[in-house]
Amino acid sequence: MTHQPAPGNDVGLLAASEAARALLRLTADALLDPHVLLEAAKDSSGRIVDFVYRELNRATSDYLGLPRAELIGRGVAETMPGIREALLPGCIRCLETGEPLIIDDLPYANENLRHARRYDLRATRATPTSIVVHWRDVTDRFQVAQRAAAAEVKFRRSMDNAAIGMCLIAPDGRFEEANAALCEFFGYDAETLKHKTWQELTAPEYLEVDLRNVEDVLDGRIDSYRMLKQYINADGHPIWGDLAVSCVRDEHGAVVNFISQITDITVQVGAEERNRLLAQQLEQQNARIAASESNYRLLADNAVDVVIRFRGHEVVWASPSIEAALGGTAQRFLGLDFDSHIHPDDLDKLSTSLRKIAPGESLSQRFRVRAADGEHHWVDGHGKPYIDAEGNADGLILALRMVDDQVDAEQQLKASRERFEAVVANSPSAISVRDLGNRYTLVNDAFCQLFGKKSVGDVVGRLEDETATPDVLERSRRAGVRLLAGEDFVEEEESISRGRETLSVMTQRFVLRNSAGAITELATIRTDITHRKEIELAAAERARWEARIWAAIANGTLLVYSQPIVDIATRETVAEELLVRLGSVDSEAILAPAGFLPQCEQYGLMPVIDRYMIGRAIHLARSGREVSVNITGQTIGDPASMSEILQALVTAGPGVTDKIIFEITETMALASPGVAKTFSRGMRDLGCRVALDDFGTGYGAFTELRNLDLDALKIDLGFVQNMLEDPDDERVVKTIVFVARAYGLTTVAEGVETEALLEKLAEFGVDRAQGYLFGKPKPIDW
């Protein structure tokens, strides 16, 4: 049962709250990665321009090099100016949409560190005005991936360009990779070679000698060896090779791969020399067999690897090491059918291979064996026929090495390689690598898309001159000179034409070096920044127009024009509409609304103009003039602007507000009916009137009028001016007049320029008119 604080126990509640906050602070400070709570900072128009720190943990202070007290309340752009462009748009989108911001491998140079680092960053919305951001330094991961990629490229280049045969061989003898020289030596293509083992291609009289050497490597007694040996070419004729073998081991010492180099010496080795070498190696083999025969039993009994002898499928002997490997004594396995311990998925393949073993041949295969506890373990099996003292075949002998750790490492390496290849292949940036002969050794799909190539295969192996346009090629050559002269990194912005469009691209070039530090290749990463440039240009254009409008207000060149509104029955002016024009201090030219209002609307500057015009309307209304002034949806939807306008109207009072008519467009009213409804009722409460401008152009339902507190409908001049010639326009005008009467609204016809038109409007019952018949818009003399 929990105890609740007694009513009025404010001290207890405060203490509990402080204790909870302290606990939360300690918990956050215990996190190793920076975590921050950021609150949006807005400018006067309500646009988010930055985020400020509201809460942070100790790791954040350590990373930024500033104490918490100095960071709280400061802007992110102030403490990390370099991150503004990369993160601010994403953070704003996260706050506005609620969609988490996830960025992996973000490069950034912390102002307190000497070198750029890489980060994984996450941001989530915490409240309607704040987000939580945390990041983790993953530079080490990035550098490991870079080194692995460079090593992979160097190895493949060495393999492909070597004049002698080179290959990677699995511990069981399978060819994993082979270069062109080796394929030519054996007479098989690379794909066919992958389905063979070196044992299959070795001349029988050399097989046992080489198998012993391989066993010495696998057992860790040696790391490399060299020998002359005979192979069998694809067409069946013998060939000679100078074989050099080394190995790659994992952290546990187990062999991951053999690296073999074979020099073709068929021509050099004559028949007599071959016979001499054969006799010598056979003599060495016989001596080796004789020397090891007496120690075989002792070695088998004490070997770490498991040795098993079969007759048929029955186990007739097992080395003592089987107990440590599979959890059962050697005696327990005697007489068992060993097939029952093979994983079902591996049994058919292993059984087929064992049946094919003939005297003098051997088998190397990886499969899974079930231990006494029921778990299956990976083993590398090496088997061959068992030959007794009389030279008769008496079953099979199989050596097993436990390779669970090796399999795990290979799977991790494969997954890592696949991830790297996926990153390169799916990167939105165009990535390419060229050798020092300017021939491409690596490109990704984004590179092909950028330069209009069908596939990676169309580019790799080709010269840069064959893919790049002259201007791109010239920039690449200049950068290459700088890199080869000692610069490790060259960055520049370039334009690249793709079809009818021109892209802005940030190009980064750097060198790749071998283990000796020599430059071997040139790498290029091109990132499309066209959208970012467009954003920058739009921002610059907005700033230019914003400065121009504010300057016009300051120097009096944002002009207010007036056009009379006439009562049709009396021909008397009963009101005037205020219209805005833009002048200049440097010329007499006056811009009509079409020359600047679309730009102001595009860049969100209409609230500035509307506030100015409404201020002028209030000034005229104080002198007793009835004025009609336009107000846009941008302004109505801007809380800061509406607060300022409402305050000005409240200050002016009823004697002024009842002379002000606000005009809103039908399009805006239909697009935002709730906003229009709230605005119209709010203006009515202040004593102002509201007219619906350009009525008839919005294609909206007339019934929408019942939701608005309106005083007048302004009939769009598009229907009025052609009304005498177009029966459809005439019907629209009559319909609007009918609807206005039904709702008790005044009608105002725009664009009236002739007496004939005025008489027809009077006939239809239109109340007021506005147009050149009564006067063009003229500047107000203040």
Secondary structure, DSSP 8 states (H G I E B T S, - for coil): ------TT-HHHHHHHHHHHHHHHHHHHHH-SS-EEEEEEEE-TTS-EEEEEEEEE-HHHHHHHTS-HHHHTT-BHHHH-GGGHHHHHHHHHHHHHH---EEEEEEEE--TTSSS-EEEEEEEEEEETTEEEEEEEE-HHHHHHHHHHHHHHHHHHHHHHH-SSEEEEE-TTSBEEEE-HHHHHHHT--HHHHTT-BHHHHB-HHHHHHHHHHHHHHHTTS-SEEEEEEEEE-TTS-EEEEEEEEEEEE-TTS-EEEEEEEEEE-TTTS-HHHHHHHHHHHHHHHHHHHHHHHHHHHHHHHH-SSEEEEEETTEEEEE-TTHHHHHSS-HHHHTT-BGGGGB-HHHHHHHHHHHHT--TT--EEEEEEEE-TTS-EEEEEEEEEEEE-TTS-EEEEEEEEEE-HHHHHHHHHHHHHHHHHHHHHHH-SSEEEEEETTSBEEEE-HHHHHHHT-S-GGGTTTSBGGGTS-HHHHHHHHHHHHHHHTT-SEEEEEEEEEETTEEEEEEEEEEEEE-TTS-EEEEEEEEEE-HHHHHHHHHHHHHHHHHHHHHHHHHHT-EEEEEEEEEETTTTEEEEEEEEEEE--SS-S--B-GGGTHHHHHHTT-HHHHHHHHHHHHHHHHHTT--EEEE--HHHHT-HHHHHHHHHHHHHH-HHHHTTEEEEEEHHHHHHSHHHHHHHHHHHHHHT-EEEEEEETSS---GGGGGGS--SEEEE-HHHHTTTTT-HHHHHHHHHHHHHHHHHT-EEEEE----HHHHHHHHHHT--EEESTTT---EE---
